[in-house]
């Protein structure tokens, strides 16, 4: 489901319950991850998503290594 850009603030849906609005990584079917990683591999790319992101519902990404490399 696509959400409106902030340009159209107030003209889109309001997310009442995030669990009903999207599927979290820990709840997605395994074939979704397999298809994603297969598509990346066809382009010579490897996923940076740690396996724990798919198993720990409280996982929080550590962005600091990526923020440093972007400077």
PDB file of N, H, CA, C and O in Angstrom:
ATOM      1  N   UNK A   1       0.846  -1.164   0.000  1.00  0.00           N
ATOM      2  CA  UNK A   1       0.000   0.000   0.000  1.00  0.00           C
ATOM      3  C   UNK A   1       0.900   1.238   0.000  1.00  0.00           C
ATOM      4  O   UNK A   1       1.832   1.338   0.798  1.00  0.00           O
ATOM      5  N   UNK A   2       0.618   2.151  -0.878  1.00  0.00           N
ATOM      6  H   UNK A   2      -0.139   2.070  -1.526  1.00  0.00           H
ATOM      7  CA  UNK A   2       1.391   3.386  -0.941  1.00  0.00           C
ATOM      8  C   UNK A   2       0.749   4.450  -0.069  1.00  0.00           C
ATOM      9  O   UNK A   2      -0.474   4.511   0.056  1.00  0.00           O
ATOM     10  N   UNK A   3       1.562   5.264   0.517  1.00  0.00           N
ATOM     11  H   UNK A   3       2.555   5.214   0.415  1.00  0.00           H
ATOM     12  CA  UNK A   3       1.073   6.347   1.362  1.00  0.00           C
ATOM     13  C   UNK A   3       1.327   7.671   0.664  1.00  0.00           C
ATOM     14  O   UNK A   3       2.301   7.790  -0.080  1.00  0.00           O
ATOM     15  N   UNK A   4       0.490   8.660   0.880  1.00  0.00           N
ATOM     16  H   UNK A   4      -0.301   8.564   1.485  1.00  0.00           H
ATOM     17  CA  UNK A   4       0.659   9.938   0.183  1.00  0.00           C
ATOM     18  C   UNK A   4       1.909  10.676   0.643  1.00  0.00           C
ATOM     19  O   UNK A   4       2.348  10.532   1.784  1.00  0.00           O
ATOM     20  N   UNK A   5       2.469  11.463  -0.258  1.00  0.00           N
ATOM     21  H   UNK A   5       2.112  11.579  -1.185  1.00  0.00           H
ATOM     22  CA  UNK A   5       3.616  12.279   0.094  1.00  0.00           C
ATOM     23  C   UNK A   5       3.160  13.358   1.078  1.00  0.00           C
ATOM     24  O   UNK A   5       1.970  13.654   1.181  1.00  0.00           O
ATOM     25  N   UNK A   6       4.114  13.938   1.795  1.00  0.00           N
ATOM     26  H   UNK A   6       5.082  13.697   1.711  1.00  0.00           H
ATOM     27  CA  UNK A   6       3.762  14.982   2.764  1.00  0.00           C
ATOM     28  C   UNK A   6       3.133  16.187   2.075  1.00  0.00           C
ATOM     29  O   UNK A   6       2.441  16.977   2.715  1.00  0.00           O
ATOM     30  N   UNK A   7       3.370  16.331   0.778  1.00  0.00           N
ATOM     31  H   UNK A   7       3.933  15.688   0.258  1.00  0.00           H
ATOM     32  CA  UNK A   7       2.750  17.399   0.015  1.00  0.00           C
ATOM     33  C   UNK A   7       1.232  17.329   0.129  1.00  0.00           C
ATOM     34  O   UNK A   7       0.550  18.354   0.117  1.00  0.00           O
ATOM     35  N   UNK A   8       0.716  16.121   0.237  1.00  0.00           N
ATOM     36  H   UNK A   8       1.269  15.288   0.246  1.00  0.00           H
ATOM     37  CA  UNK A   8      -0.721  15.904   0.307  1.00  0.00           C
ATOM     38  C   UNK A   8      -1.175  15.592   1.733  1.00  0.00           C
ATOM     39  O   UNK A   8      -2.124  14.835   1.935  1.00  0.00           O
ATOM     40  N   UNK A   9      -0.506  16.167   2.701  1.00  0.00           N
ATOM     41  H   UNK A   9       0.266  16.782   2.537  1.00  0.00           H
ATOM     42  CA  UNK A   9      -0.817  15.916   4.107  1.00  0.00           C
ATOM     43  C   UNK A   9      -2.307  16.143   4.377  1.00  0.00           C
ATOM     44  O   UNK A   9      -2.878  17.167   4.002  1.00  0.00           O
ATOM     45  N   UNK A  10      -2.907  15.169   5.029  1.00  0.00           N
ATOM     46  H   UNK A  10      -2.443  14.337   5.334  1.00  0.00           H
ATOM     47  CA  UNK A  10      -4.322  15.279   5.375  1.00  0.00           C
ATOM     48  C   UNK A  10      -5.245  14.705   4.323  1.00  0.00           C
ATOM     49  O   UNK A  10      -6.456  14.633   4.528  1.00  0.00           O
ATOM     50  N   UNK A  11      -4.677  14.293   3.187  1.00  0.00           N
ATOM     51  H   UNK A  11      -3.693  14.352   3.021  1.00  0.00           H
ATOM     52  CA  UNK A  11      -5.505  13.762   2.119  1.00  0.00           C
ATOM     53  C   UNK A  11      -5.332  12.260   1.940  1.00  0.00           C
ATOM     54  O   UNK A  11      -5.749  11.714   0.918  1.00  0.00           O
ATOM     55  N   UNK A  12      -4.746  11.601   2.879  1.00  0.00           N
ATOM     56  H   UNK A  12      -4.407  12.044   3.709  1.00  0.00           H
ATOM     57  CA  UNK A  12      -4.522  10.166   2.775  1.00  0.00           C
ATOM     58  C   UNK A  12      -5.059   9.446   3.987  1.00  0.00           C
ATOM     59  O   UNK A  12      -5.731  10.021   4.844  1.00  0.00           O
ATOM     60  N   UNK A  13      -4.744   8.192   4.028  1.00  0.00           N
ATOM     61  H   UNK A  13      -4.198   7.726   3.333  1.00  0.00           H
ATOM     62  CA  UNK A  13      -5.216   7.388   5.141  1.00  0.00           C
ATOM     63  C   UNK A  13      -4.450   7.704   6.421  1.00  0.00           C
ATOM     64  O   UNK A  13      -3.322   8.194   6.371  1.00  0.00           O
ATOM     65  N   UNK A  14      -5.052   7.428   7.541  1.00  0.00           N
ATOM     66  H   UNK A  14      -5.968   7.030   7.581  1.00  0.00           H
ATOM     67  CA  UNK A  14      -4.394   7.554   8.834  1.00  0.00           C
ATOM     68  C   UNK A  14      -4.154   6.137   9.340  1.00  0.00           C
ATOM     69  O   UNK A  14      -5.089   5.342   9.440  1.00  0.00           O
ATOM     70  N   UNK A  15      -2.912   5.825   9.656  1.00  0.00           N
ATOM     71  H   UNK A  15      -2.152   6.470   9.575  1.00  0.00           H
ATOM     72  CA  UNK A  15      -2.577   4.490  10.137  1.00  0.00           C
ATOM     73  C   UNK A  15      -2.984   4.392  11.595  1.00  0.00           C
ATOM     74  O   UNK A  15      -2.377   5.008  12.471  1.00  0.00           O
ATOM     75  N   UNK A  16      -4.011   3.615  11.838  1.00  0.00           N
ATOM     76  H   UNK A  16      -4.505   3.114  11.127  1.00  0.00           H
ATOM     77  CA  UNK A  16      -4.515   3.422  13.202  1.00  0.00           C
ATOM     78  C   UNK A  16      -3.755   2.315  13.923  1.00  0.00           C
ATOM     79  O   UNK A  16      -3.455   2.421  15.112  1.00  0.00           O
ATOM     80  N   UNK A  17      -3.450   1.259  13.186  1.00  0.00           N
ATOM     81  H   UNK A  17      -3.694   1.173  12.220  1.00  0.00           H
ATOM     82  CA  UNK A  17      -2.804   0.092  13.782  1.00  0.00           C
ATOM     83  C   UNK A  17      -1.728  -0.391  12.813  1.00  0.00           C
ATOM     84  O   UNK A  17      -2.044  -0.964  11.771  1.00  0.00           O
ATOM     85  N   UNK A  18      -0.469  -0.164  13.150  1.00  0.00           N
ATOM     86  H   UNK A  18      -0.213   0.301  13.997  1.00  0.00           H
ATOM     87  CA  UNK A  18       0.643  -0.500  12.262  1.00  0.00           C
ATOM     88  C   UNK A  18       0.660  -1.985  11.911  1.00  0.00           C
ATOM     89  O   UNK A  18       1.034  -2.348  10.796  1.00  0.00           O
ATOM     90  N   UNK A  19       0.262  -2.851  12.847  1.00  0.00           N
ATOM     91  H   UNK A  19      -0.041  -2.556  13.753  1.00  0.00           H
ATOM     92  CA  UNK A  19       0.260  -4.293  12.601  1.00  0.00           C
ATOM     93  C   UNK A  19      -0.725  -4.669  11.500  1.00  0.00           C
ATOM     94  O   UNK A  19      -0.517  -5.660  10.800  1.00  0.00           O
ATOM     95  N   UNK A  20      -1.781  -3.901  11.338  1.00  0.00           N
ATOM     96  H   UNK A  20      -1.950  -3.096  11.907  1.00  0.00           H
ATOM     97  CA  UNK A  20      -2.747  -4.167  10.276  1.00  0.00           C
ATOM     98  C   UNK A  20      -2.344  -3.503   8.968  1.00  0.00           C
ATOM     99  O   UNK A  20      -2.874  -3.853   7.913  1.00  0.00           O
ATOM    100  N   UNK A  21      -1.419  -2.553   9.015  1.00  0.00           N
ATOM    101  H   UNK A  21      -0.989  -2.269   9.871  1.00  0.00           H
ATOM    102  CA  UNK A  21      -1.036  -1.773   7.842  1.00  0.00           C
ATOM    103  C   UNK A  21       0.135  -2.379   7.079  1.00  0.00           C
ATOM    104  O   UNK A  21       0.284  -2.132   5.882  1.00  0.00           O
ATOM    105  N   UNK A  22       0.956  -3.157   7.744  1.00  0.00           N
ATOM    106  H   UNK A  22       0.835  -3.357   8.716  1.00  0.00           H
ATOM    107  CA  UNK A  22       2.122  -3.731   7.080  1.00  0.00           C
ATOM    108  C   UNK A  22       2.497  -5.052   7.729  1.00  0.00           C
ATOM    109  O   UNK A  22       2.047  -5.365   8.831  1.00  0.00           O
ATOM    110  N   UNK A  23       3.320  -5.819   7.041  1.00  0.00           N
ATOM    111  H   UNK A  23       3.685  -5.564   6.145  1.00  0.00           H
ATOM    112  CA  UNK A  23       3.813  -7.092   7.567  1.00  0.00           C
ATOM    113  C   UNK A  23       5.250  -6.869   8.016  1.00  0.00           C
ATOM    114  O   UNK A  23       6.101  -6.478   7.217  1.00  0.00           O
ATOM    115  N   UNK A  24       5.518  -7.114   9.275  1.00  0.00           N
ATOM    116  H   UNK A  24       4.827  -7.432   9.924  1.00  0.00           H
ATOM    117  CA  UNK A  24       6.869  -6.964   9.808  1.00  0.00           C
ATOM    118  C   UNK A  24       7.732  -8.129   9.319  1.00  0.00           C
ATOM    119  O   UNK A  24       7.208  -9.198   9.002  1.00  0.00           O
ATOM    120  N   UNK A  25       9.043  -7.930   9.256  1.00  0.00           N
ATOM    121  H   UNK A  25       9.468  -7.062   9.513  1.00  0.00           H
ATOM    122  CA  UNK A  25       9.956  -8.964   8.771  1.00  0.00           C
ATOM    123  C   UNK A  25       9.775 -10.284   9.508  1.00  0.00           C
ATOM    124  O   UNK A  25       9.809 -11.343   8.882  1.00  0.00           O
ATOM    125  N   UNK A  26       9.584 -10.243  10.816  1.00  0.00           N
ATOM    126  H   UNK A  26       9.556  -9.383  11.324  1.00  0.00           H
ATOM    127  CA  UNK A  26       9.459 -11.489  11.588  1.00  0.00           C
ATOM    128  C   UNK A  26       8.177 -12.245  11.250  1.00  0.00           C
ATOM    129  O   UNK A  26       8.078 -13.441  11.526  1.00  0.00           O
ATOM    130  N   UNK A  27       7.202 -11.570  10.660  1.00  0.00           N
ATOM    131  H   UNK A  27       7.283 -10.599  10.436  1.00  0.00           H
ATOM    132  CA  UNK A  27       5.921 -12.209  10.341  1.00  0.00           C
ATOM    133  C   UNK A  27       5.760 -12.571   8.866  1.00  0.00           C
ATOM    134  O   UNK A  27       4.779 -13.217   8.498  1.00  0.00           O
ATOM    135  N   UNK A  28       6.702 -12.168   8.018  1.00  0.00           N
ATOM    136  H   UNK A  28       7.499 -11.644   8.317  1.00  0.00           H
ATOM    137  CA  UNK A  28       6.549 -12.453   6.595  1.00  0.00           C
ATOM    138  C   UNK A  28       6.879 -13.908   6.292  1.00  0.00           C
ATOM    139  O   UNK A  28       7.651 -14.544   7.009  1.00  0.00           O
ATOM    140  N   UNK A  29       6.286 -14.424   5.226  1.00  0.00           N
ATOM    141  H   UNK A  29       5.659 -13.907   4.644  1.00  0.00           H
ATOM    142  CA  UNK A  29       6.584 -15.791   4.790  1.00  0.00           C
ATOM    143  C   UNK A  29       8.036 -15.870   4.337  1.00  0.00           C
ATOM    144  O   UNK A  29       8.581 -14.911   3.792  1.00  0.00           O
ATOM    145  N   UNK A  30       8.659 -17.034   4.571  1.00  0.00           N
ATOM    146  H   UNK A  30       8.216 -17.813   5.013  1.00  0.00           H
ATOM    147  CA  UNK A  30      10.079 -17.201   4.249  1.00  0.00           C
ATOM    148  C   UNK A  30      10.362 -17.005   2.757  1.00  0.00           C
ATOM    149  O   UNK A  30      11.449 -16.561   2.389  1.00  0.00           O
ATOM    150  N   UNK A  31       9.396 -17.332   1.898  1.00  0.00           N
ATOM    151  H   UNK A  31       8.512 -17.693   2.196  1.00  0.00           H
ATOM    152  CA  UNK A  31       9.627 -17.204   0.461  1.00  0.00           C
ATOM    153  C   UNK A  31       9.838 -15.744   0.052  1.00  0.00           C
ATOM    154  O   UNK A  31      10.479 -15.481  -0.965  1.00  0.00           O
ATOM    155  N   UNK A  32       9.310 -14.794   0.824  1.00  0.00           N
ATOM    156  H   UNK A  32       8.789 -15.007   1.650  1.00  0.00           H
ATOM    157  CA  UNK A  32       9.482 -13.377   0.494  1.00  0.00           C
ATOM    158  C   UNK A  32      10.975 -13.008   0.603  1.00  0.00           C
ATOM    159  O   UNK A  32      11.533 -12.359  -0.282  1.00  0.00           O
ATOM    160  N   UNK A  33      11.591 -13.427   1.684  1.00  0.00           N
ATOM    161  H   UNK A  33      11.138 -13.954   2.403  1.00  0.00           H
ATOM    162  CA  UNK A  33      13.023 -13.140   1.874  1.00  0.00           C
ATOM    163  C   UNK A  33      13.855 -13.868   0.830  1.00  0.00           C
ATOM    164  O   UNK A  33      14.804 -13.307   0.282  1.00  0.00           O
ATOM    165  N   UNK A  34      13.495 -15.129   0.552  1.00  0.00           N
ATOM    166  H   UNK A  34      12.724 -15.585   0.997  1.00  0.00           H
ATOM    167  CA  UNK A  34      14.233 -15.898  -0.445  1.00  0.00           C
ATOM    168  C   UNK A  34      14.143 -15.236  -1.824  1.00  0.00           C
ATOM    169  O   UNK A  34      15.142 -15.157  -2.539  1.00  0.00           O
ATOM    170  N   UNK A  35      12.965 -14.766  -2.195  1.00  0.00           N
ATOM    171  H   UNK A  35      12.153 -14.830  -1.614  1.00  0.00           H
ATOM    172  CA  UNK A  35      12.781 -14.095  -3.484  1.00  0.00           C
ATOM    173  C   UNK A  35      13.577 -12.790  -3.523  1.00  0.00           C
ATOM    174  O   UNK A  35      14.213 -12.476  -4.529  1.00  0.00           O
ATOM    175  N   UNK A  36      13.539 -12.032  -2.426  1.00  0.00           N
ATOM    176  H   UNK A  36      13.023 -12.287  -1.609  1.00  0.00           H
ATOM    177  CA  UNK A  36      14.286 -10.782  -2.323  1.00  0.00           C
ATOM    178  C   UNK A  36      15.779 -11.028  -2.499  1.00  0.00           C
ATOM    179  O   UNK A  36      16.434 -10.347  -3.288  1.00  0.00           O
ATOM    180  N   UNK A  37      16.318 -12.000  -1.766  1.00  0.00           N
ATOM    181  H   UNK A  37      15.786 -12.553  -1.125  1.00  0.00           H
ATOM    182  CA  UNK A  37      17.747 -12.281  -1.838  1.00  0.00           C
ATOM    183  C   UNK A  37      18.135 -12.850  -3.202  1.00  0.00           C
ATOM    184  O   UNK A  37      19.241 -12.599  -3.682  1.00  0.00           O
ATOM    185  N   UNK A  38      17.247 -13.606  -3.825  1.00  0.00           N
ATOM    186  H   UNK A  38      16.349 -13.810  -3.434  1.00  0.00           H
ATOM    187  CA  UNK A  38      17.489 -14.137  -5.160  1.00  0.00           C
ATOM    188  C   UNK A  38      17.561 -13.005  -6.181  1.00  0.00           C
ATOM    189  O   UNK A  38      18.424 -13.006  -7.059  1.00  0.00           O
ATOM    190  N   UNK A  39      16.651 -12.040  -6.061  1.00  0.00           N
ATOM    191  H   UNK A  39      15.950 -12.040  -5.348  1.00  0.00           H
ATOM    192  CA  UNK A  39      16.653 -10.892  -6.971  1.00  0.00           C
ATOM    193  C   UNK A  39      17.924 -10.064  -6.791  1.00  0.00           C
ATOM    194  O   UNK A  39      18.494  -9.582  -7.769  1.00  0.00           O
ATOM    195  N   UNK A  40      18.368  -9.899  -5.549  1.00  0.00           N
ATOM    196  H   UNK A  40      17.905 -10.291  -4.754  1.00  0.00           H
ATOM    197  CA  UNK A  40      19.618  -9.177  -5.301  1.00  0.00           C
ATOM    198  C   UNK A  40      20.795  -9.910  -5.928  1.00  0.00           C
ATOM    199  O   UNK A  40      21.659  -9.298  -6.555  1.00  0.00           O
ATOM    200  N   UNK A  41      20.820 -11.231  -5.752  1.00  0.00           N
ATOM    201  H   UNK A  41      20.118 -11.729  -5.243  1.00  0.00           H
ATOM    202  CA  UNK A  41      21.933 -12.041  -6.269  1.00  0.00           C
ATOM    203  C   UNK A  41      22.035 -11.929  -7.791  1.00  0.00           C
ATOM    204  O   UNK A  41      23.140 -11.913  -8.334  1.00  0.00           O
ATOM    205  N   UNK A  42      20.905 -11.851  -8.480  1.00  0.00           N
ATOM    206  H   UNK A  42      20.007 -11.864  -8.040  1.00  0.00           H
ATOM    207  CA  UNK A  42      20.919 -11.704  -9.940  1.00  0.00           C
ATOM    208  C   UNK A  42      21.600 -10.407 -10.367  1.00  0.00           C
ATOM    209  O   UNK A  42      22.102 -10.304 -11.486  1.00  0.00           O
ATOM    210  N   UNK A  43      21.615  -9.430  -9.483  1.00  0.00           N
ATOM    211  H   UNK A  43      21.207  -9.514  -8.574  1.00  0.00           H
ATOM    212  CA  UNK A  43      22.262  -8.133  -9.752  1.00  0.00           C
ATOM    213  C   UNK A  43      23.656  -8.054  -9.144  1.00  0.00           C
ATOM    214  O   UNK A  43      24.311  -7.014  -9.218  1.00  0.00           O
ATOM    215  N   UNK A  44      24.114  -9.160  -8.539  1.00  0.00           N
ATOM    216  H   UNK A  44      23.582 -10.005  -8.480  1.00  0.00           H
ATOM    217  CA  UNK A  44      25.428  -9.176  -7.919  1.00  0.00           C
ATOM    218  C   UNK A  44      25.482  -8.431  -6.600  1.00  0.00           C
ATOM    219  O   UNK A  44      26.541  -7.953  -6.192  1.00  0.00           O
ATOM    220  N   UNK A  45      24.337  -8.332  -5.932  1.00  0.00           N
ATOM    221  H   UNK A  45      23.477  -8.720  -6.264  1.00  0.00           H
ATOM    222  CA  UNK A  45      24.239  -7.588  -4.676  1.00  0.00           C
ATOM    223  C   UNK A  45      23.925  -8.554  -3.537  1.00  0.00           C
ATOM    224  O   UNK A  45      23.210  -9.538  -3.730  1.00  0.00           O
ATOM    225  N   UNK A  46      24.454  -8.275  -2.365  1.00  0.00           N
ATOM    226  H   UNK A  46      25.035  -7.476  -2.208  1.00  0.00           H
ATOM    227  CA  UNK A  46      24.164  -9.068  -1.175  1.00  0.00           C
ATOM    228  C   UNK A  46      23.386  -8.207  -0.186  1.00  0.00           C
ATOM    229  O   UNK A  46      23.691  -7.031   0.009  1.00  0.00           O
ATOM    230  N   UNK A  47      22.381  -8.811   0.431  1.00  0.00           N
ATOM    231  H   UNK A  47      22.133  -9.766   0.273  1.00  0.00           H
ATOM    232  CA  UNK A  47      21.574  -8.088   1.418  1.00  0.00           C
ATOM    233  C   UNK A  47      22.412  -7.740   2.641  1.00  0.00           C
ATOM    234  O   UNK A  47      23.230  -8.542   3.093  1.00  0.00           O
ATOM    235  N   UNK A  48      22.202  -6.543   3.172  1.00  0.00           N
ATOM    236  H   UNK A  48      21.537  -5.892   2.805  1.00  0.00           H
ATOM    237  CA  UNK A  48      22.861  -6.130   4.405  1.00  0.00           C
ATOM    238  C   UNK A  48      21.990  -6.399   5.631  1.00  0.00           C
ATOM    239  O   UNK A  48      22.388  -6.107   6.758  1.00  0.00           O
ATOM    240  N   UNK A  49      20.815  -6.950   5.406  1.00  0.00           N
ATOM    241  H   UNK A  49      20.492  -7.187   4.490  1.00  0.00           H
ATOM    242  CA  UNK A  49      19.880  -7.214   6.494  1.00  0.00           C
ATOM    243  C   UNK A  49      20.396  -8.366   7.357  1.00  0.00           C
ATOM    244  O   UNK A  49      20.548  -9.483   6.862  1.00  0.00           O
ATOM    245  N   UNK A  50      20.663  -8.114   8.618  1.00  0.00           N
ATOM    246  H   UNK A  50      20.540  -7.206   9.019  1.00  0.00           H
ATOM    247  CA  UNK A  50      21.141  -9.191   9.491  1.00  0.00           C
ATOM    248  C   UNK A  50      20.028 -10.206   9.749  1.00  0.00           C
ATOM    249  O   UNK A  50      18.861  -9.825   9.845  1.00  0.00           O
ATOM    250  N   UNK A  51      20.369 -11.491   9.864  1.00  0.00           N
ATOM    251  H   UNK A  51      21.316 -11.800   9.786  1.00  0.00           H
ATOM    252  CA  UNK A  51      19.363 -12.518  10.117  1.00  0.00           C
ATOM    253  C   UNK A  51      18.481 -12.216  11.335  1.00  0.00           C
ATOM    254  O   UNK A  51      17.307 -12.585  11.362  1.00  0.00           O
ATOM    255  N   UNK A  52      19.047 -11.551  12.330  1.00  0.00           N
ATOM    256  H   UNK A  52      20.001 -11.251  12.308  1.00  0.00           H
ATOM    257  CA  UNK A  52      18.291 -11.235  13.548  1.00  0.00           C
ATOM    258  C   UNK A  52      17.084 -10.332  13.243  1.00  0.00           C
ATOM    259  O   UNK A  52      16.092 -10.361  13.972  1.00  0.00           O
ATOM    260  N   UNK A  53      17.162  -9.543  12.186  1.00  0.00           N
ATOM    261  H   UNK A  53      17.967  -9.520  11.594  1.00  0.00           H
ATOM    262  CA  UNK A  53      16.052  -8.661  11.815  1.00  0.00           C
ATOM    263  C   UNK A  53      14.806  -9.462  11.443  1.00  0.00           C
ATOM    264  O   UNK A  53      13.684  -8.966  11.537  1.00  0.00           O
ATOM    265  N   UNK A  54      15.020 -10.704  11.020  1.00  0.00           N
ATOM    266  H   UNK A  54      15.931 -11.108  10.943  1.00  0.00           H
ATOM    267  CA  UNK A  54      13.905 -11.560  10.621  1.00  0.00           C
ATOM    268  C   UNK A  54      13.384 -12.423  11.762  1.00  0.00           C
ATOM    269  O   UNK A  54      12.363 -13.095  11.616  1.00  0.00           O
ATOM    270  N   UNK A  55      14.081 -12.409  12.904  1.00  0.00           N
ATOM    271  H   UNK A  55      14.910 -11.863  13.023  1.00  0.00           H
ATOM    272  CA  UNK A  55      13.665 -13.265  14.017  1.00  0.00           C
ATOM    273  C   UNK A  55      13.327 -12.507  15.297  1.00  0.00           C
ATOM    274  O   UNK A  55      12.553 -12.999  16.118  1.00  0.00           O
ATOM    275  N   UNK A  56      13.894 -11.323  15.474  1.00  0.00           N
ATOM    276  H   UNK A  56      14.522 -10.924  14.807  1.00  0.00           H
ATOM    277  CA  UNK A  56      13.686 -10.544  16.696  1.00  0.00           C
ATOM    278  C   UNK A  56      12.695  -9.405  16.436  1.00  0.00           C
ATOM    279  O   UNK A  56      13.025  -8.455  15.725  1.00  0.00           O
ATOM    280  N   UNK A  57      11.484  -9.488  17.001  1.00  0.00           N
ATOM    281  H   UNK A  57      11.215 -10.259  17.578  1.00  0.00           H
ATOM    282  CA  UNK A  57      10.492  -8.438  16.755  1.00  0.00           C
ATOM    283  C   UNK A  57      10.900  -7.068  17.302  1.00  0.00           C
ATOM    284  O   UNK A  57      10.316  -6.053  16.921  1.00  0.00           O
ATOM    285  N   UNK A  58      11.887  -7.030  18.184  1.00  0.00           N
ATOM    286  H   UNK A  58      12.361  -7.854  18.493  1.00  0.00           H
ATOM    287  CA  UNK A  58      12.357  -5.761  18.755  1.00  0.00           C
ATOM    288  C   UNK A  58      13.685  -5.307  18.158  1.00  0.00           C
ATOM    289  O   UNK A  58      14.347  -4.425  18.706  1.00  0.00           O
ATOM    290  N   UNK A  59      14.071  -5.909  17.034  1.00  0.00           N
ATOM    291  H   UNK A  59      13.533  -6.625  16.590  1.00  0.00           H
ATOM    292  CA  UNK A  59      15.343  -5.580  16.401  1.00  0.00           C
ATOM    293  C   UNK A  59      15.375  -4.105  16.015  1.00  0.00           C
ATOM    294  O   UNK A  59      14.396  -3.562  15.503  1.00  0.00           O
ATOM    295  N   UNK A  60      16.515  -3.466  16.271  1.00  0.00           N
ATOM    296  H   UNK A  60      17.310  -3.907  16.687  1.00  0.00           H
ATOM    297  CA  UNK A  60      16.729  -2.084  15.850  1.00  0.00           C
ATOM    298  C   UNK A  60      18.026  -2.024  15.065  1.00  0.00           C
ATOM    299  O   UNK A  60      19.071  -2.480  15.530  1.00  0.00           O
ATOM    300  N   UNK A  61      17.947  -1.459  13.876  1.00  0.00           N
ATOM    301  H   UNK A  61      17.098  -1.089  13.499  1.00  0.00           H
ATOM    302  CA  UNK A  61      19.096  -1.372  12.983  1.00  0.00           C
ATOM    303  C   UNK A  61      20.112  -0.372  13.521  1.00  0.00           C
ATOM    304  O   UNK A  61      19.743   0.695  14.012  1.00  0.00           O
ATOM    305  N   UNK A  62      21.383  -0.718  13.427  1.00  0.00           N
ATOM    306  H   UNK A  62      21.683  -1.585  13.028  1.00  0.00           H
ATOM    307  CA  UNK A  62      22.463   0.180  13.806  1.00  0.00           C
ATOM    308  C   UNK A  62      22.895   0.927  12.541  1.00  0.00           C
ATOM    309  O   UNK A  62      23.594   0.368  11.697  1.00  0.00           O
ATOM    310  N   UNK A  63      22.486   2.168  12.413  1.00  0.00           N
ATOM    311  H   UNK A  63      21.917   2.623  13.099  1.00  0.00           H
ATOM    312  CA  UNK A  63      22.736   2.959  11.210  1.00  0.00           C
ATOM    313  C   UNK A  63      24.103   3.629  11.210  1.00  0.00           C
ATOM    314  O   UNK A  63      24.528   4.117  10.163  1.00  0.00           O
ATOM    315  N   UNK A  64      24.813   3.675  12.341  1.00  0.00           N
ATOM    316  H   UNK A  64      24.468   3.278  13.191  1.00  0.00           H
ATOM    317  CA  UNK A  64      26.045   4.469  12.420  1.00  0.00           C
ATOM    318  C   UNK A  64      27.087   4.097  11.363  1.00  0.00           C
ATOM    319  O   UNK A  64      27.710   5.012  10.825  1.00  0.00           O
ATOM    320  N   UNK A  65      27.323   2.832  11.027  1.00  0.00           N
ATOM    321  H   UNK A  65      26.816   2.089  11.465  1.00  0.00           H
ATOM    322  CA  UNK A  65      28.332   2.549   9.985  1.00  0.00           C
ATOM    323  C   UNK A  65      27.934   3.150   8.624  1.00  0.00           C
ATOM    324  O   UNK A  65      28.802   3.552   7.849  1.00  0.00           O
ATOM    325  N   UNK A  66      26.656   3.210   8.342  1.00  0.00           N
ATOM    326  H   UNK A  66      25.951   2.884   8.972  1.00  0.00           H
ATOM    327  CA  UNK A  66      26.198   3.735   7.055  1.00  0.00           C
ATOM    328  C   UNK A  66      26.234   5.256   7.033  1.00  0.00           C
ATOM    329  O   UNK A  66      26.498   5.862   5.994  1.00  0.00           O
ATOM    330  N   UNK A  67      25.970   5.867   8.176  1.00  0.00           N
ATOM    331  H   UNK A  67      25.756   5.374   9.020  1.00  0.00           H
ATOM    332  CA  UNK A  67      26.007   7.316   8.244  1.00  0.00           C
ATOM    333  C   UNK A  67      27.427   7.840   8.083  1.00  0.00           C
ATOM    334  O   UNK A  67      27.642   8.883   7.464  1.00  0.00           O
ATOM    335  N   UNK A  68      28.395   7.119   8.639  1.00  0.00           N
ATOM    336  H   UNK A  68      28.220   6.273   9.141  1.00  0.00           H
ATOM    337  CA  UNK A  68      29.799   7.531   8.514  1.00  0.00           C
ATOM    338  C   UNK A  68      30.282   7.431   7.072  1.00  0.00           C
ATOM    339  O   UNK A  68      31.026   8.292   6.603  1.00  0.00           O
ATOM    340  N   UNK A  69      29.855   6.365   6.356  1.00  0.00           N
ATOM    341  H   UNK A  69      29.251   5.665   6.736  1.00  0.00           H
ATOM    342  CA  UNK A  69      30.326   6.169   4.985  1.00  0.00           C
ATOM    343  C   UNK A  69      29.654   7.135   4.009  1.00  0.00           C
ATOM    344  O   UNK A  69      30.154   7.338   2.902  1.00  0.00           O
ATOM    345  N   UNK A  70      28.541   7.725   4.400  1.00  0.00           N
ATOM    346  H   UNK A  70      28.135   7.560   5.299  1.00  0.00           H
ATOM    347  CA  UNK A  70      27.830   8.651   3.512  1.00  0.00           C
ATOM    348  C   UNK A  70      28.446  10.051   3.520  1.00  0.00           C
ATOM    349  O   UNK A  70      28.142  10.868   2.651  1.00  0.00           O
ATOM    350  N   UNK A  71      29.300  10.325   4.487  1.00  0.00           N
ATOM    351  H   UNK A  71      29.547   9.661   5.193  1.00  0.00           H
ATOM    352  CA  UNK A  71      29.905  11.672   4.592  1.00  0.00           C
ATOM    353  C   UNK A  71      31.047  11.856   3.642  1.00  0.00           C
ATOM    354  O   UNK A  71      31.656  12.926   3.609  1.00  0.00           O
TER     355      UNK A  71
END
